Amino acid sequence: IDLREGDDITAAQAKKLAKAAIALNVELGDPTRLS
């Protein structure tokens, strides 16, 4: 997926992206934390 500033997405698409991000954080770890 390629989102750029000014792109519009639906609430459902945003929810799907947020769920995917959470799943990646669980699987790979929080990228905002130092290793």
Buried (B, 14 or more C-beta within 10 A) or exposed (E): EEEEEEEEEEEEEEEEEEEEEEEEEEEEEEEEEEE
